[in-house]
Amino acid sequence: MTPYPLLLLSMQKRNKRGQKRKKQPFDIKTTDVLVTDIEPPKNMERFNHFLTNIRSRKKDSIRIIEYDDKGYPTTKTLDYDGNSIHVTAHRRFNDRQKDRRIYRSSGHQINRLEEGPLDRYYLLNQLTNQRIKILEVKRELSRK
């Protein structure tokens, strides 16, 4: 049996000049809340409006995008149906993988907790009494 050489081709996308393309940014919508460790949060007024709609029992939906220190996003979609808040979180672990769902939960209220320099918003799951982190903001960045 004759061995065949293995031919490996580069699967990296290139532009018209043959240069490697830069990593595509995550698709961010104008209604998304965007949180990083180094910049002030973007669109926090939309998150506060979502909390107001929960208190008023109005149906609403919002997406929160948090980037980790390596630049990979975690997206949390919060849906309020007038009775319960449902959260689904997806995470991208590296450049080659698609987003994977990491958890899904529901509850009836979002609480804010001040811990040191952080404002933490969490959903209380009433079945398990577990706190599900929704959003974590450095107070000093949110005041800028």
N, C-alpha and C positions, 0 to 999 in steps of 0.2 A: 504494500500500500504506500503510495507516494504522499508525503505530507504537503499540504497546501499552505502557502504563507498567509498569514492573517493580515488583512489590510484594515487599518484603523483610519477613519476619517474624522476630522474635527467637526463637531456638531455645533460649534459656537456660531452665533449669528454675526454676520458682518455687514457693514454698510456698503455703499457703492464703491468706495475707495479701498475696500478690503480691510478696513480697520474694525476691530472688535467693537460691538455696540456696548454702551453702558447698560448696567442693570436697570430695568424698567421700574419706575416708581410705582408704588401701590396706588390703585385708582381711588383717589380721595374726592368725595363729593362735597359741595358747599354746605350741606346740612350735617356733615359728620363732625364729631368732637374729636380733636386730634391732641394727643398727649405724648410728650417726650420728657426726658429727665433734664434736658438742657435749655429748653425754650418754654416760654409761657404757653399754657394750653390755648388752643384755638377753638373758638365757637362755644365757650362755656355758657354763654347766654342761651344757646339752644338746649343745653343740658338742663339749665334752670327752668326753661319753659316746659321741658318734658316733665320735670318734677311738679310744676304748677298744674299741668294737665292731669297728672295722677291725683293730686288733691281735689281737682274739680271733677274727677271721674270721666274725663274725656279720653277717647281712644287716641293713641299716639304710638309712634315708633321712632327709634333713634339708633344710630350706629356709632360706637366709640372705637377709635383706633389708637392703640398704645404701641410704641416702638420700644424694643429692648435695647441694651447697650451695643448689640451687634447689628442693629438696624432692621431686625425682623419684626413684622407686625403681629399683634394679637387683635382681632376684631371681635367686638361684642355687640350683638344685635339685641336691643331691648324692645319688646312689643308689649304695650299695655292695651288690654281688650275691654277696659271699663271695670274689670273685676280683679284680674291677676296680672302680674308682671312676669313675662317669660323672657329669659335670657339664653342666648346661644353664643358660645365662644368658639372661634376658630383661630388656629395658630399656624404660622409658617415657620418651619424649623431650619430650612436652608434654601438656597436659591433654586435648587432642582426640584423640590417637592411642591406640590399644590398645598393649599390650605387644608388642614385637618381639623375636624370638630374635636374639641377637647372636653367640653362639657355642655350640658343643657340643664336648666333648672327653672324654678318659678317661685314666686312669693307674692306678698301683698303690699310690701312697703320698702322704700329705700331709705336707709338711715345714714346720717353723716356722723363721723367720729373724728375728733381732732386728736392726733397722736404725734406729739413733738412738732416737727416742722411740716407734717403732712395732714392734709384733709383727705380722709378715706370715706368713700361712699360704698355701701354694701347693701345687698339684698338679703333679707332674712327669709330663709326657707323654713316655712312653718311646719313641715312634716319632720324634718331632721334637726331643726333648730340650728342649722349651720349658716354661717355668714359667708356669702358669696361676694368676693370683691368685684365691684363694678368699675370704680374709678379711683385713682390715687393721684393727688395733685400736691406738688410742693407749694406751700402757702406763699413763700417769697416770690416764686415765679408767677403765681396767679395774680399778684398785686401789681405787676409791671405793666 
